Amino acid sequence: MKPGEVFSRERNVEFFLLLGALAFLAVAWRSLTAAAVIIPGNTARIVAQFALSALAGNVALRLMAPRAPAELYAVSSFLAAVGLAFVLRLAPDSASDQANWVAAGIVAFGACTYLGTRHEVLRRYTYTSGALALTLLVATGLFGQTINGARLWVNVGGQSVQTTEFIKLLLVLFLAGFLSERGAALAAPSIRLGNRTYSSLPYLVPLLALVLSTTAALALLRDLGSIALLVLLTVSLLYVATGRLRYLAGGLVLLSLTGFAGYFAFDHAQVRVDAWLHPGTDPDGTGYQALQATYAIQAGGVTGTGLGMGQPDAIPAAATDYVFSAIAEELGLAGAFGIVLLYVVLLHAGLQASLKASTNYGRLVCTGIALLLAIQAAVIIAGNLRLIPTTGITLPFVSYGGSSLVVNFALVGLVCGIAGRGHSNSS
């Protein structure tokens, strides 16, 4: 790295974008105070901690990946600022924890930025990543605890850790490594060796084995949301690597079959689907959450009721599963659309970063992470809008939760590290 790159244009633009995120958080703090909403007495420390953490990430990028796109970290931090503002609003007792998780996430971001600058090393552990993902699932099944019908959490040092968040990171590394090796073979309808022609389908066996094993394990843990995310990520990345529509169609068939099986196998899945289709059948019970979310979005109108002036706390799990509905009520359609645009910018920045990667493996890692965050955001937003049943997964960077924040910042760090190395034609 050249000394002048510490003050690269990308990092300077990012710095000013971060100031925008901090300004939003400061205005949100002032709005909540003016609305006489109960917020923690140590809110000043929470906001200051967030600011220092966010600026520390900018310094880390200046030192390790000065040419990484400015939008990646800046947009992630802005979304985290929105998330912290709504945790202050909806779950004030958890705001200090959320700020601590943001700080831990930015530490993970820095560590993964460093790994991203040396991502060739990660490629050596392609199959190890897949094996670790399955091991984590087995450990969760054996030692985890069931919350809201799904067995996804493991207690570590007094903290509940959602292991499926870490599995997403491992699966991205596996998929990128596998497809960088086998993508060309899978793209061809057949392979000719000597005078004989062979089908390329046997090259799919390791991938199918891991996907089906992971899907089965997640089904046993009753986590249908993560199954949907895994299958959508896998088929999307398969299509990107091969350009073959048959893989996309096959994956969607698998997703449909899994959804049907899950509906008949698990009571909590039936409750969610029935509440999605007919919330008015039991308005004070299973349909209460969906109806309150819909009322909140309607009440927000175009400009919203104002931060601290609505009633989003009437929605159960407003700080986690239904935070988008809370945003739509108090910031209105304009604010909700702004959040959607931020995810579009994040997707675009991730795909642009993939073009700067120096290896095919790096390009697939960046693409996989960009698609993962976009799919996750789309699924949870669609659930809040009652376009699909709710899945229980979190809105990246915005929903309250430690595991998701740490892993999502780690994912963005990998992309920044890979893109920050610059573009070359090696593979």
C-alpha positions in Angstrom: 0.0 0.0 0.0 1.3 3.4 -0.9 1.3 6.0 1.8 -1.0 8.3 -0.1 -3.7 5.6 -0.4 -4.5 6.1 3.3 -6.3 9.3 2.1 -7.8 7.7 -1.0 -10.9 9.2 -2.6 -13.0 6.1 -1.7 -12.2 6.4 2.0 -12.7 10.2 2.1 -16.1 9.8 0.4 -16.9 7.0 2.9 -16.0 9.3 5.8 -18.5 11.9 4.7 -21.2 9.3 4.1 -20.5 8.0 7.7 -21.1 11.6 9.0 -24.5 11.3 7.4 -25.2 8.1 9.3 -24.1 9.8 12.5 -26.3 12.8 11.8 -29.3 10.6 11.3 -28.7 8.9 14.7 -28.3 12.3 16.3 -31.5 13.6 14.8 -33.3 10.4 15.9 -32.0 10.9 19.4 -33.4 14.4 19.4 -36.7 13.3 18.0 -37.2 10.6 20.6 -36.4 13.1 23.4 -38.8 15.6 22.0 -41.5 13.0 21.7 -41.1 12.1 25.4 -40.4 8.5 24.6 -38.6 6.6 27.3 -35.0 6.1 26.3 -32.0 4.9 28.3 -30.3 7.4 30.6 -27.0 6.5 29.0 -28.1 7.3 25.4 -25.3 9.8 25.0 -22.7 7.0 25.7 -24.5 4.6 23.3 -24.5 7.2 20.5 -20.8 8.1 21.2 -19.9 4.4 21.2 -21.6 3.9 17.8 -19.8 6.9 16.4 -16.4 5.8 17.5 -17.0 2.2 16.3 -18.1 3.5 12.9 -15.1 5.8 12.5 -12.8 3.0 13.6 -14.1 0.9 10.6 -13.1 3.7 8.3 -9.6 3.8 9.8 -9.3 0.0 9.4 -10.2 0.3 5.7 -7.7 3.1 5.1 -5.0 0.8 6.5 -6.0 -2.5 4.9 -8.2 -1.9 1.8 -8.0 1.8 0.8 -9.5 1.2 -2.6 -12.6 -0.7 -1.5 -15.8 0.8 -2.8 -17.0 3.6 -0.4 -20.7 2.5 -0.4 -20.3 -0.9 1.1 -19.2 0.0 4.6 -21.0 3.4 4.6 -24.4 1.9 3.7 -24.0 -0.9 6.2 -23.2 1.6 8.9 -26.2 3.8 7.9 -28.5 0.8 8.2 -27.0 -0.1 11.6 -27.6 3.5 12.7 -31.3 3.1 11.7 -31.4 -0.1 13.6 -29.9 1.4 16.7 -32.4 4.3 16.5 -35.3 1.9 16.4 -33.9 -0.2 19.2 -33.8 2.9 21.3 -37.4 3.5 20.3 -38.8 0.0 20.6 -36.5 -1.9 23.1 -34.6 0.8 25.1 -33.4 -1.8 27.6 -31.5 -3.6 24.8 -30.0 -0.4 23.2 -26.7 -0.7 25.1 -26.4 -4.4 24.0 -27.1 -3.4 20.4 -24.3 -0.8 20.5 -22.0 -3.4 22.0 -22.9 -5.8 19.1 -22.2 -3.1 16.6 -18.8 -2.6 18.1 -18.2 -6.3 18.0 -19.4 -6.4 14.4 -16.9 -3.8 13.4 -14.1 -5.7 15.0 -15.2 -8.7 13.0 -15.4 -6.4 9.9 -11.8 -5.4 10.4 -10.7 -9.0 10.9 -12.5 -10.2 7.7 -11.2 -7.2 5.7 -7.7 -8.5 6.5 -8.8 -12.1 5.5 -10.4 -10.7 2.3 -7.0 -9.1 1.2 -5.6 -12.7 1.5 -8.7 -14.6 0.3 -6.7 -17.1 -1.7 -5.9 -18.7 1.7 -9.7 -19.1 2.4 -10.1 -21.1 -0.9 -8.0 -23.9 0.6 -10.7 -24.5 3.2 -13.6 -24.8 0.8 -14.7 -28.3 1.9 -13.7 -27.6 5.5 -16.2 -24.7 5.5 -18.9 -27.0 4.4 -18.0 -29.6 7.0 -18.0 -26.9 9.7 -21.4 -25.7 8.7 -22.8 -29.2 9.1 -21.0 -29.6 12.4 -22.5 -26.4 13.7 -26.0 -27.6 12.8 -25.4 -30.9 14.6 -24.1 -29.1 17.7 -27.2 -26.8 17.6 -29.4 -29.8 17.5 -27.7 -31.5 20.4 -27.1 -28.5 22.7 -29.4 -25.7 21.4 -32.5 -24.2 22.8 -35.9 -23.8 21.1 -37.4 -20.3 20.8 -40.6 -19.6 18.8 -40.8 -23.1 17.5 -37.3 -23.3 16.1 -34.1 -24.8 17.7 -31.6 -22.2 16.5 -29.8 -20.8 19.6 -26.9 -22.0 21.6 -26.0 -20.4 25.0 -22.4 -19.3 25.0 -21.1 -17.4 28.1 -24.6 -16.3 29.0 -25.4 -15.0 25.6 -27.8 -16.7 23.1 -26.0 -17.2 19.8 -28.0 -18.0 16.6 -25.7 -20.5 14.9 -27.5 -20.3 11.5 -26.0 -16.8 11.1 -22.5 -18.2 11.1 -23.5 -21.1 8.9 -24.4 -18.5 6.2 -20.8 -17.3 6.1 -19.4 -20.8 5.9 -21.8 -21.7 3.1 -20.8 -18.7 1.1 -17.2 -19.7 1.3 -18.0 -23.3 0.4 -20.2 -22.3 -2.6 -17.6 -19.8 -3.9 -14.8 -22.3 -3.6 -16.7 -25.2 -5.2 -18.1 -23.1 -8.1 -14.7 -21.5 -8.8 -13.4 -25.1 -9.4 -16.4 -26.7 -11.0 -18.3 -23.8 -12.5 -16.9 -24.3 -16.0 -17.7 -28.0 -16.0 -21.2 -27.4 -14.7 -21.8 -24.7 -17.4 -21.2 -27.2 -20.2 -24.1 -29.6 -21.1 -21.5 -32.4 -21.5 -17.8 -33.0 -21.2 -15.8 -34.8 -23.9 -12.8 -37.0 -22.8 -11.1 -38.7 -25.7 -13.8 -40.3 -27.9 -16.4 -40.4 -25.2 -18.9 -37.8 -24.0 -19.9 -37.6 -20.3 -22.7 -35.7 -18.5 -21.6 -32.8 -16.3 -24.2 -33.6 -13.7 -21.9 -35.8 -11.5 -19.9 -32.7 -10.8 -22.9 -31.5 -8.8 -22.7 -34.4 -6.3 -20.6 -32.7 -3.6 -22.8 -29.6 -3.8 -26.1 -31.5 -3.7 -24.8 -33.6 -0.8 -24.1 -30.5 1.3 -27.2 -28.6 0.3 -29.5 -31.6 1.0 -27.7 -32.4 4.2 -28.0 -28.8 5.4 -31.6 -28.6 4.4 -32.4 -31.8 6.3 -30.6 -30.6 9.4 -32.4 -27.2 9.2 -35.7 -29.0 8.8 -35.0 -31.0 12.0 -34.2 -27.7 13.7 -37.6 -26.4 12.3 -35.9 -23.4 10.6 -37.7 -23.1 7.3 -36.6 -19.5 6.9 -32.9 -20.4 6.7 -33.8 -23.3 4.3 -35.4 -20.8 1.9 -32.4 -18.5 2.2 -29.9 -21.3 1.6 -31.7 -22.7 -1.4 -32.2 -19.2 -3.0 -28.5 -18.4 -2.4 -27.3 -21.7 -3.9 -29.4 -21.5 -7.1 -28.7 -17.8 -7.6 -24.9 -18.4 -7.3 -25.1 -21.5 -9.5 -26.8 -19.5 -12.2 -24.3 -16.7 -11.9 -21.4 -19.2 -12.2 -22.9 -21.3 -15.0 -25.6 -19.3 -16.8 -27.7 -22.4 -16.9 -31.4 -21.9 -16.2 -32.0 -25.5 -15.4 -30.2 -25.1 -12.1 -32.3 -22.2 -11.2 -35.5 -24.1 -12.1 -34.3 -27.2 -10.2 -33.6 -25.1 -7.1 -37.0 -23.4 -7.2 -38.7 -26.8 -7.4 -36.6 -28.0 -4.4 -37.7 -24.9 -2.5 -41.4 -25.5 -3.3 -41.3 -29.1 -2.3 -39.5 -28.2 1.0 -42.1 -25.5 1.7 -45.0 -27.9 1.1 -43.4 -30.6 3.3 -42.6 -28.0 6.0 -46.2 -26.8 6.1 -47.6 -30.3 6.8 -44.8 -31.4 9.1 -44.5 -28.4 11.5 -47.3 -26.8 13.5 -45.5 -23.4 13.6 -45.2 -23.3 9.8 -48.9 -23.9 9.5 -49.7 -21.1 11.9 -47.5 -18.7 10.0 -49.0 -19.6 6.6 -52.6 -19.5 7.9 -51.9 -16.1 9.6 -50.5 -14.8 6.3 -53.5 -16.0 4.3 -56.3 -15.3 6.8 -55.2 -13.0 9.6 -58.7 -11.9 10.3 -59.8 -15.4 11.3 -58.1 -15.0 14.6 -57.4 -11.3 15.0 -56.6 -11.5 18.7 -54.4 -14.6 18.4 -52.4 -16.0 15.5 -53.4 -13.1 13.2 -52.7 -10.3 15.7 -49.1 -9.7 14.6 -49.8 -9.6 10.9 -52.8 -7.3 11.4 -50.9 -4.9 13.6 -48.1 -4.7 11.1 -50.5 -3.9 8.3 -52.2 -1.3 10.4 -48.9 0.3 11.2 -47.9 0.6 7.6 -51.3 2.1 6.7 -51.0 4.6 9.6 -47.6 5.8 8.4 -48.8 7.1 5.1 -46.3 8.8 2.9 -44.3 10.8 5.4 -44.9 8.9 8.6 -46.2 9.8 12.0 -42.7 11.0 13.1 -40.1 9.1 15.1 -41.5 8.4 18.6 -45.0 9.6 17.6 -46.6 6.3 16.3 -47.6 3.1 18.0 -45.2 0.5 16.5 -44.7 -1.1 19.9 -48.2 -2.6 19.5 -46.6 -5.0 17.0 -45.2 -8.1 18.8 -41.4 -8.5 18.0 -41.3 -5.0 16.4 -37.6 -4.6 17.0 -36.7 -7.9 15.3 -39.1 -9.6 12.9 -41.3 -6.5 12.1 -38.8 -3.6 12.3 -39.6 -2.7 8.7 -43.3 -2.2 9.6 -42.2 0.1 12.5 -40.0 2.1 10.1 -42.9 2.4 7.7 -45.2 3.7 10.4 -42.9 6.4 11.9 -40.9 7.3 8.8 -43.6 6.7 6.3 -43.5 5.3 2.8 -40.7 7.7 2.0 -38.5 6.3 4.8 -39.4 2.7 4.1 -38.6 3.2 0.4 -35.3 4.8 1.4 -34.4 1.7 3.4 -35.2 -0.4 0.3 -33.0 1.8 -1.8 -30.1 1.4 0.6 -30.3 -2.4 0.2 -30.3 -1.9 -3.6 -27.2 0.3 -3.3 -25.6 -2.4 -1.1 -26.4 -5.1 -3.7 -25.0 -2.9 -6.5 -21.9 -2.1 -4.6 -21.3 -5.7 -3.8 -21.7 -6.7 -7.4 -19.4 -3.9 -8.5 -16.8 -5.0 -5.9 -16.9 -8.5 -7.5 -15.6 -6.9 -10.7 -12.5 -5.6 -8.8 -11.6 -9.0 -7.4 -8.3 -10.4 -8.5 -9.5 -14.1 -8.7 -12.6 -15.9 -9.8 -13.0 -17.2 -6.3 -13.0 -13.7 -5.0 -15.6 -12.6 -7.5 -17.9 -15.4 -6.5 -17.4 -14.6 -2.8 -18.4 -11.0 -3.4 -21.3 -12.0 -5.6 -22.5 -14.6 -3.1 -22.4 -12.1 -0.1 -24.2 -9.4 -2.1 -26.9 -11.8 -3.1 -27.2 -13.2 0.4 -27.8 -9.8 2.0 -30.2 -8.8 -0.8 -32.2 -12.0 -0.6 -32.4 -11.8 3.2 -33.6 -8.2 3.1 -36.2 -9.0 0.3 -37.6 -12.0 2.2 -38.1 -10.1 5.5 -39.5 -7.0 3.8 -41.9 -9.1 1.8 -43.0 -10.8 5.0 -43.7 -7.5 6.7 -45.7 -6.4 3.6 -47.7 -9.7 3.7 -46.5 -10.7 0.2 -45.2 -14.0 1.7 -45.4 -15.7 5.1 -43.0 -14.4 7.8 -39.8 -16.5 8.1 -38.2 -15.3 11.3 -35.0 -14.2 9.7 -33.7 -10.7 10.5 -33.4 -7.5 8.4 -29.7 -7.2 7.9 -28.0 -4.5 10.1 -31.4 -3.1 11.2 -33.1 -5.8 13.3 -32.1 -6.2 16.9 -29.8 -9.1 17.4 -26.1 -9.8 18.0 -25.3 -12.8 15.9 -26.7 -11.3 12.7 -25.0 -7.9 13.2 -21.6 -9.5 13.8 -21.9 -11.9 10.8 -23.3 -9.3 8.4 -20.4 -6.9 9.2 -18.0 -9.8 8.8 -19.5 -10.5 5.3 -19.1 -6.9 4.2 -15.6 -6.9 5.5 -14.7 -9.8 3.3 -16.1 -8.0 0.3 -14.2 -4.8 1.1 -10.9 -6.8 1.6 -11.3 -8.6 -1.7 -12.3 -5.5 -3.7 -9.6 -3.4 -2.0 -6.8 -5.4 -3.5 -7.6 -4.1 -7.0 -8.5 -5.7 -10.2 -6.3 -8.1 -12.2 -6.9 -10.9 -14.7 -5.8 -13.8 -12.7 -8.2 -16.6 -11.8 
